[in-house]
Amino acid sequence: MGNGIKWEFDRIQSMAVHQRRQSKQKTPTECGHAHSRCRQSKTKSPQYNYFPVMDVIKVAPDHNNTALEMPFDLEDEPENSEPVDDCLAYAINVNPPSYLTPLLAIQNVVTTLSCLIFVYNILAPKLCILPEDPARADLLATAVMVAGFSTGMQTILGVRLPIVQSSGFVYLFCTLPILELPKWQCNSNIDLFTMGPEARTLEWNLRVRNIQGAMIITGIIQMFLGYSGFIGKSLKYITPLTVVPTMCLIGLSVIEKGVFLMSGNWTTAIITLFLLTLFSQYLRKVVISLPVYSSQGGLFRVRLKIFALFSILLSVGIMWILCFYMTNRNIILPTDPINTESKTGVLRNAPMFRLPYPFQWGRPTFSLTSVLAMLPAIFANIVQSVANYYTCARFSNLTKPPKNAVSRGIGIEGISTIFAGILGTGSGVSSSSENVGNIGITQVCSRNVIGLAACIMIFLSTFTKLIALLITLPDPVLGAMTSVLLVLIGAVALSNLQFINLNSLRNMYILGLSIFFGLAIPKYISTVQGNVTNIKNETANDVVIAYLSSGIFIAGFVGFILDNTIPVDDDDAMNSNTYQNPGKEFKTPNNTVDDQVYTISDYLFDKINYFLTFFM
């Protein structure tokens, strides 16, 4: 071995020792001991093949420019390592490599955009927007910008967990009953087409402005509920028996929409589901070596779990390229939903560049009926957000968020909803259960990844033509992707059942009755003709109908009332109030590190709290 190679080898070995010492000090954060699976995996048995999530092998040229590979391990003692499957790929304060961070961020962007596209596919027809109207791209671009700003504020000033904010399904199920009132029902597509572009624009602008006013009032109420400390004091009443029915109904209420999109071409939809399952489950342990070049370190060979990290991105990309290929080869009919040219009207009509701005559709209108009908979204959003905060904390191997952090998170979501109302997205802002489930799959909890994803969404929102291109994603692929997102929502919801005693008849009764009423009452309201409530006051009647049509609100409200009024069994060792009395799942031996995650500047927090509570 030449002197140059020997010197390089010694340098690498010294770096390994230095990183090993640092890794031992960061163990509680990087491989959180709070995670039960991670704790159980710490064993000294020699049969485990320990290796980090990414093995780096230095390729250093010698004096003859011959590449030599010198593998090294940062851990010299197997018992100090963790098996790859049982630890986080990247913890909340860990920075992934510069070549990997953008790809991880893009996958979160793809997950968010898929959800937003699905939401606006449902919302746009109710707003009287035709399929090829560029207004679809304008609304979606505005929602993407709001999602980017909201995510950035949440990770910096809110609960400070790696949670993406977006216009999810919570507000959708309060917006749809408003738009289904006789006053806001749309004409047929033929009548809308014959009206002309100016009249059509006025039609959907009136509806968006009505929703904007309701969103602004709703956001103000939620902001004050968060920063006043009311939510923190009320956490003991928001139990898993309130959370689980609410979040389950989010997925169950729109499952037929996903099935409808998949039914256009079942073959493509099933192949997409197969790829998603194959990559995220069967191939999640497969490690692939990839060459990477760095200007400082030279050439590296990295070993990555590429399928586990990018299962969604790979599946959607492969199927979209396949549909594009079959369209160009005329293998499929023009009427087939997987034909990529079937939605090109939006792409042709959309402008190349457009910057969303406040009140771009006109001044918001404030209707008492719309504001009152939107109030259940506050309850459902708070319940969903609390569940997402606790679930994300468990996935990130952190202690449960303190009350002040939860209050800040709810307050930031209120501010984000006000911002959405000012810009005119047609929906509010809530925490994304889909991205929380994505964290559980990829085990990437880095806050830097979510921060970069927020920046990408803000930058992407100004290119309307690119947003319109995403709308052309074939419906069967979108339906399969959405089905996986709904599965993630249900998985996040059901994960909260570990905190209650399912052997208790009381708990099972509350859980079953809540889900039953959440499904049955909206179904009954949608099938009955005429005035169901027989309330003479038109405003009160419309508000009650809107409440009864929201299965999310009914399921959560029934579970909330029953769980807080029915006495707990005397022989029930586990009651449903374990969020406030958590067991070992939420405890770590190093709470100081976790406190730093949730803490913001005391001076900044005091100023924000004083400014917002001054008006109360």
CORUR-V598828 format. One record per residue. RES is the residue in three letters. SS is DSSP state (hx for helix, st for strand, lp for the rest). OMEGA is omega in radians with two decimals (none if undefined). Layout:
# CORUR-V598828
[[RES/SS/OMEGA] [RES/SS/OMEGA]]
This chain:
# CORUR-V598828
[[MET/lp/-3.12] [GLY/lp/-3.14] [ASN/hx/-3.13] [GLY/hx/-3.13] [ILE/hx/3.14] [LYS/hx/3.12] [TRP/hx/-3.14] [GLU/hx/3.14] [PHE/hx/3.11] [ASP/hx/3.14] [ARG/hx/-3.14] [ILE/hx/3.13] [GLN/hx/3.11] [SER/hx/3.07] [MET/hx/-3.14] [ALA/hx/3.12] [VAL/hx/3.14] [HIS/hx/-3.14] [GLN/hx/3.12] [ARG/hx/3.13] [ARG/hx/3.12] [GLN/hx/-3.10] [SER/hx/3.11] [LYS/hx/3.12] [GLN/hx/-3.06] [LYS/lp/-3.07] [THR/hx/-3.11] [PRO/hx/-3.12] [THR/hx/-3.01] [GLU/hx/3.13] [CYS/lp/-2.87] [GLY/lp/3.12] [HIS/lp/3.12] [ALA/lp/-3.10] [HIS/lp/-3.03] [SER/hx/3.14] [ARG/hx/-3.13] [CYS/hx/3.11] [ARG/hx/-3.09] [GLN/hx/-3.07] [SER/lp/-3.10] [LYS/lp/-3.09] [THR/lp/-3.12] [LYS/lp/-3.13] [SER/lp/-3.03] [PRO/lp/-3.05] [GLN/lp/3.12] [TYR/lp/3.01] [ASN/lp/-3.09] [TYR/lp/2.98] [PHE/lp/-3.11] [PRO/lp/3.14] [VAL/lp/3.12] [MET/lp/3.07] [ASP/st/-3.14] [VAL/st/3.13] [ILE/st/-3.10] [LYS/st/3.05] [VAL/st/-3.04] [ALA/st/3.11] [PRO/st/3.06] [ASP/lp/-3.07] [HIS/lp/3.07] [ASN/lp/-3.13] [ASN/lp/3.08] [THR/lp/-3.08] [ALA/st/3.10] [LEU/st/3.12] [GLU/st/-3.14] [MET/st/-3.14] [PRO/st/3.05] [PHE/lp/-3.12] [ASP/lp/-3.11] [LEU/lp/-3.12] [GLU/lp/-3.14] [ASP/lp/-3.13] [GLU/lp/-3.09] [PRO/hx/-3.08] [GLU/hx/3.10] [ASN/hx/-3.13] [SER/lp/3.10] [GLU/lp/3.01] [PRO/lp/-3.04] [VAL/hx/-3.00] [ASP/hx/-3.00] [ASP/hx/-3.13] [CYS/lp/3.10] [LEU/lp/3.02] [ALA/lp/3.10] [TYR/st/-3.11] [ALA/lp/-2.94] [ILE/lp/-3.12] [ASN/lp/-3.13] [VAL/lp/3.12] [ASN/lp/3.04] [PRO/lp/3.11] [PRO/lp/-3.06] [SER/hx/-3.14] [TYR/hx/-3.10] [LEU/hx/-3.08] [THR/hx/3.13] [PRO/hx/-3.14] [LEU/hx/3.09] [LEU/hx/3.11] [ALA/hx/-3.14] [ILE/hx/3.11] [GLN/hx/3.06] [ASN/hx/3.09] [VAL/hx/3.12] [VAL/hx/3.10] [THR/hx/3.14] [THR/hx/-3.13] [LEU/hx/3.11] [SER/hx/3.10] [CYS/hx/-3.13] [LEU/hx/3.11] [ILE/hx/3.12] [PHE/hx/3.13] [VAL/hx/-3.09] [TYR/hx/2.94] [ASN/hx/3.09] [ILE/hx/-3.02] [LEU/hx/-3.03] [ALA/hx/3.11] [PRO/hx/3.11] [LYS/hx/3.08] [LEU/lp/-3.13] [CYS/lp/3.10] [ILE/lp/-3.12] [LEU/lp/-3.08] [PRO/lp/-3.09] [GLU/lp/3.14] [ASP/lp/3.11] [PRO/lp/3.09] [ALA/hx/3.07] [ARG/hx/3.14] [ALA/hx/3.14] [ASP/hx/3.13] [LEU/hx/-3.12] [LEU/hx/3.11] [ALA/hx/3.09] [THR/hx/3.12] [ALA/hx/3.12] [VAL/hx/3.11] [MET/hx/3.12] [VAL/hx/3.12] [ALA/hx/3.12] [GLY/hx/3.12] [PHE/hx/-3.11] [SER/hx/3.11] [THR/hx/3.10] [GLY/hx/3.13] [MET/hx/-3.11] [GLN/hx/-3.11] [THR/hx/-3.11] [ILE/hx/-3.03] [LEU/hx/-3.08] [GLY/lp/-3.13] [VAL/lp/3.04] [ARG/lp/2.99] [LEU/lp/-3.13] [PRO/lp/-3.09] [ILE/lp/3.08] [VAL/lp/3.07] [GLN/st/3.13] [SER/st/3.09] [SER/lp/-3.04] [GLY/lp/-3.03] [PHE/hx/-3.06] [VAL/hx/-3.12] [TYR/hx/3.14] [LEU/hx/-3.07] [PHE/hx/2.93] [CYS/hx/3.11] [THR/hx/-3.10] [LEU/hx/3.08] [PRO/hx/3.10] [ILE/hx/-3.11] [LEU/hx/3.10] [GLU/lp/3.03] [LEU/lp/-3.08] [PRO/hx/-3.09] [LYS/hx/-3.00] [TRP/hx/3.14] [GLN/lp/-3.05] [CYS/lp/2.98] [ASN/lp/3.10] [SER/lp/3.14] [ASN/hx/3.12] [ILE/hx/3.11] [ASP/hx/3.12] [LEU/hx/-3.12] [PHE/hx/-3.13] [THR/hx/-3.14] [MET/hx/-3.08] [GLY/lp/-3.04] [PRO/hx/-3.10] [GLU/hx/3.13] [ALA/hx/3.10] [ARG/hx/3.12] [THR/hx/3.11] [LEU/hx/-3.13] [GLU/hx/-3.08] [TRP/hx/3.06] [ASN/hx/3.13] [LEU/hx/-3.11] [ARG/hx/3.12] [VAL/hx/3.14] [ARG/hx/3.07] [ASN/hx/3.10] [ILE/hx/3.12] [GLN/hx/-3.13] [GLY/hx/3.12] [ALA/hx/-3.14] [MET/hx/-3.14] [ILE/hx/3.12] [ILE/hx/3.13] [THR/hx/3.13] [GLY/hx/3.11] [ILE/hx/3.13] [ILE/hx/-3.12] [GLN/hx/3.12] [MET/hx/-3.14] [PHE/hx/3.07] [LEU/hx/-3.14] [GLY/hx/-3.02] [TYR/hx/3.05] [SER/lp/-3.10] [GLY/lp/-3.12] [PHE/hx/-3.12] [ILE/hx/3.12] [GLY/hx/3.12] [LYS/hx/-3.08] [SER/hx/-3.06] [LEU/hx/-3.11] [LYS/hx/3.11] [TYR/hx/3.12] [ILE/lp/-3.01] [THR/lp/3.09] [PRO/hx/3.11] [LEU/hx/2.96] [THR/hx/-3.07] [VAL/hx/-3.00] [VAL/hx/3.11] [PRO/hx/-3.12] [THR/hx/-3.08] [MET/hx/3.09] [CYS/hx/-3.13] [LEU/hx/3.07] [ILE/hx/3.13] [GLY/hx/-3.08] [LEU/hx/-3.07] [SER/hx/-3.10] [VAL/lp/-3.10] [ILE/hx/3.14] [GLU/hx/3.07] [LYS/hx/3.09] [GLY/hx/3.11] [VAL/hx/3.13] [PHE/hx/3.10] [LEU/hx/-3.14] [MET/hx/-3.06] [SER/lp/3.10] [GLY/lp/3.09] [ASN/lp/-3.04] [TRP/hx/-3.11] [THR/hx/3.13] [THR/hx/-3.13] [ALA/hx/-3.12] [ILE/hx/3.10] [ILE/hx/3.10] [THR/hx/3.09] [LEU/hx/3.12] [PHE/hx/-3.14] [LEU/hx/3.11] [LEU/hx/3.13] [THR/hx/-3.13] [LEU/hx/-3.07] [PHE/hx/-3.01] [SER/hx/-3.06] [GLN/hx/-3.03] [TYR/hx/-3.08] [LEU/lp/-3.05] [ARG/lp/3.14] [LYS/lp/-3.08] [VAL/lp/-3.13] [VAL/lp/-3.12] [ILE/st/3.12] [SER/st/-3.14] [LEU/st/3.09] [PRO/st/3.12] [VAL/st/3.14] [TYR/st/3.07] [SER/st/-3.12] [SER/lp/-3.13] [GLN/lp/-3.04] [GLY/lp/-3.13] [GLY/st/-3.07] [LEU/st/3.14] [PHE/st/2.96] [ARG/st/-3.07] [VAL/st/3.09] [ARG/st/-3.03] [LEU/st/2.95] [LYS/lp/-2.96] [ILE/hx/-3.09] [PHE/hx/3.12] [ALA/hx/-3.10] [LEU/hx/-3.00] [PHE/lp/-3.10] [SER/hx/-3.12] [ILE/hx/-3.11] [LEU/hx/-3.13] [LEU/hx/-3.07] [SER/hx/-3.12] [VAL/hx/3.14] [GLY/hx/-3.13] [ILE/hx/-3.09] [MET/hx/3.12] [TRP/hx/3.10] [ILE/hx/3.13] [LEU/hx/3.10] [CYS/hx/3.11] [PHE/hx/3.12] [TYR/hx/-3.13] [MET/hx/3.09] [THR/hx/-3.14] [ASN/hx/3.14] [ARG/lp/-3.13] [ASN/lp/3.11] [ILE/lp/-3.10] [ILE/lp/-3.13] [LEU/lp/3.10] [PRO/lp/-3.13] [THR/lp/-3.14] [ASP/lp/-3.13] [PRO/lp/3.14] [ILE/lp/3.07] [ASN/lp/-3.05] [THR/lp/3.12] [GLU/lp/-3.09] [SER/lp/-3.13] [LYS/lp/-3.07] [THR/hx/3.11] [GLY/hx/3.10] [VAL/hx/-3.12] [LEU/hx/3.14] [ARG/hx/-3.03] [ASN/hx/-3.08] [ALA/lp/3.08] [PRO/lp/-3.13] [MET/lp/-3.05] [PHE/lp/3.10] [ARG/lp/-3.12] [LEU/lp/3.08] [PRO/lp/-3.10] [TYR/lp/-3.09] [PRO/lp/3.08] [PHE/lp/-3.10] [GLN/lp/3.11] [TRP/lp/-3.10] [GLY/lp/-3.14] [ARG/lp/3.09] [PRO/lp/3.06] [THR/lp/-3.07] [PHE/lp/3.14] [SER/lp/-3.14] [LEU/hx/3.13] [THR/hx/-3.11] [SER/hx/-3.14] [VAL/hx/-3.14] [LEU/hx/3.14] [ALA/hx/-3.12] [MET/hx/-3.08] [LEU/hx/3.09] [PRO/hx/3.13] [ALA/hx/3.11] [ILE/hx/3.14] [PHE/hx/-3.12] [ALA/hx/-3.12] [ASN/hx/3.12] [ILE/hx/3.14] [VAL/hx/-3.14] [GLN/hx/-3.10] [SER/hx/3.11] [VAL/hx/3.12] [ALA/hx/3.13] [ASN/hx/3.11] [TYR/hx/-3.12] [TYR/hx/-3.14] [THR/hx/3.11] [CYS/hx/3.10] [ALA/hx/3.10] [ARG/hx/3.11] [PHE/hx/-3.12] [SER/lp/-3.14] [ASN/lp/3.13] [LEU/lp/3.00] [THR/lp/-3.13] [LYS/lp/-3.13] [PRO/lp/3.08] [PRO/lp/-3.07] [LYS/hx/-3.10] [ASN/hx/3.10] [ALA/hx/3.09] [VAL/hx/3.12] [SER/hx/3.10] [ARG/hx/3.14] [GLY/hx/3.10] [ILE/hx/3.11] [GLY/hx/3.11] [ILE/hx/3.10] [GLU/hx/3.05] [GLY/hx/3.10] [ILE/hx/3.13] [SER/hx/3.10] [THR/hx/3.04] [ILE/hx/3.12] [PHE/hx/3.09] [ALA/hx/3.09] [GLY/hx/3.13] [ILE/hx/3.13] [LEU/hx/3.10] [GLY/lp/3.08] [THR/lp/-3.06] [GLY/lp/-3.14] [SER/lp/3.11] [GLY/lp/-3.09] [VAL/lp/3.10] [SER/st/3.09] [SER/st/-3.04] [SER/lp/3.07] [SER/hx/-3.13] [GLU/hx/3.14] [ASN/hx/3.03] [VAL/hx/3.06] [GLY/hx/3.09] [ASN/hx/3.07] [ILE/hx/3.13] [GLY/hx/-3.13] [ILE/hx/-3.05] [THR/hx/-3.10] [GLN/lp/3.06] [VAL/st/-3.07] [CYS/lp/-3.06] [SER/lp/3.11] [ARG/hx/3.09] [ASN/hx/3.11] [VAL/hx/3.14] [ILE/hx/3.09] [GLY/hx/3.10] [LEU/hx/3.08] [ALA/hx/3.08] [ALA/hx/3.12] [CYS/hx/3.12] [ILE/hx/-3.14] [MET/hx/3.11] [ILE/hx/3.13] [PHE/hx/-3.09] [LEU/hx/-3.05] [SER/lp/-3.13] [THR/lp/3.13] [PHE/lp/-3.05] [THR/hx/3.13] [LYS/hx/3.10] [LEU/hx/3.05] [ILE/hx/3.11] [ALA/hx/3.08] [LEU/hx/3.11] [LEU/hx/3.11] [ILE/hx/3.14] [THR/lp/3.06] [LEU/lp/-3.08] [PRO/lp/-3.07] [ASP/hx/3.12] [PRO/hx/3.09] [VAL/hx/3.09] [LEU/hx/3.12] [GLY/hx/3.11] [ALA/hx/3.10] [MET/hx/3.14] [THR/hx/3.11] [SER/hx/3.09] [VAL/hx/3.11] [LEU/hx/3.11] [LEU/hx/3.06] [VAL/hx/3.13] [LEU/hx/3.09] [ILE/hx/3.11] [GLY/hx/3.12] [ALA/hx/3.09] [VAL/hx/3.13] [ALA/hx/-3.08] [LEU/hx/3.10] [SER/hx/3.12] [ASN/hx/3.13] [LEU/hx/3.14] [GLN/hx/-3.10] [PHE/hx/3.12] [ILE/lp/3.14] [ASN/lp/-3.13] [LEU/lp/3.00] [ASN/lp/3.14] [SER/lp/3.11] [LEU/hx/3.12] [ARG/hx/-3.11] [ASN/hx/3.12] [MET/hx/3.13] [TYR/hx/3.14] [ILE/hx/-3.11] [LEU/hx/-3.12] [GLY/hx/-3.11] [LEU/hx/3.13] [SER/hx/-3.14] [ILE/hx/3.14] [PHE/hx/-3.13] [PHE/hx/3.11] [GLY/hx/3.10] [LEU/hx/-2.98] [ALA/hx/-3.03] [ILE/hx/3.08] [PRO/hx/3.10] [LYS/hx/3.12] [TYR/hx/-3.14] [ILE/hx/-3.10] [SER/hx/-3.10] [THR/hx/-3.10] [VAL/lp/3.09] [GLN/lp/3.08] [GLY/lp/-3.10] [ASN/lp/-3.08] [VAL/lp/-3.01] [THR/lp/-3.13] [ASN/lp/3.07] [ILE/lp/-3.05] [LYS/lp/3.13] [ASN/lp/-3.04] [GLU/hx/-3.13] [THR/hx/3.13] [ALA/hx/3.14] [ASN/hx/3.14] [ASP/hx/-3.14] [VAL/hx/-3.14] [VAL/hx/3.10] [ILE/hx/3.11] [ALA/hx/3.11] [TYR/hx/-3.09] [LEU/hx/3.13] [SER/lp/-3.13] [SER/lp/3.13] [GLY/hx/3.12] [ILE/hx/-3.13] [PHE/hx/-3.10] [ILE/hx/-3.12] [ALA/hx/-3.14] [GLY/hx/-3.11] [PHE/hx/3.12] [VAL/hx/3.11] [GLY/hx/3.13] [PHE/hx/-3.10] [ILE/hx/-3.08] [LEU/hx/-3.08] [ASP/hx/-3.12] [ASN/hx/3.12] [THR/hx/3.14] [ILE/lp/-3.12] [PRO/lp/3.11] [VAL/lp/3.12] [ASP/lp/3.13] [ASP/lp/-3.11] [ASP/lp/3.14] [ASP/lp/-3.10] [ALA/lp/3.13] [MET/lp/3.02] [ASN/lp/-3.04] [SER/lp/-3.04] [ASN/lp/-3.02] [THR/lp/3.03] [TYR/lp/-3.12] [GLN/lp/3.10] [ASN/lp/-3.02] [PRO/lp/3.07] [GLY/lp/-3.03] [LYS/hx/-3.12] [GLU/hx/-3.05] [PHE/hx/-3.05] [LYS/lp/3.06] [THR/lp/3.12] [PRO/lp/-3.10] [ASN/lp/-3.11] [ASN/hx/-3.13] [THR/hx/3.13] [VAL/hx/3.13] [ASP/hx/3.10] [ASP/hx/3.11] [GLN/hx/3.12] [VAL/hx/-3.05] [TYR/hx/-2.99] [THR/lp/2.96] [ILE/lp/-3.13] [SER/lp/3.13] [ASP/hx/-3.14] [TYR/hx/-3.13] [LEU/hx/-3.14] [PHE/hx/3.13] [ASP/hx/3.14] [LYS/hx/3.13] [ILE/hx/-3.11] [ASN/hx/3.14] [TYR/hx/-3.11] [PHE/hx/-3.06] [LEU/hx/-3.12] [THR/hx/3.13] [PHE/lp/-3.05] [PHE/lp/-3.09] [MET/lp/none]]
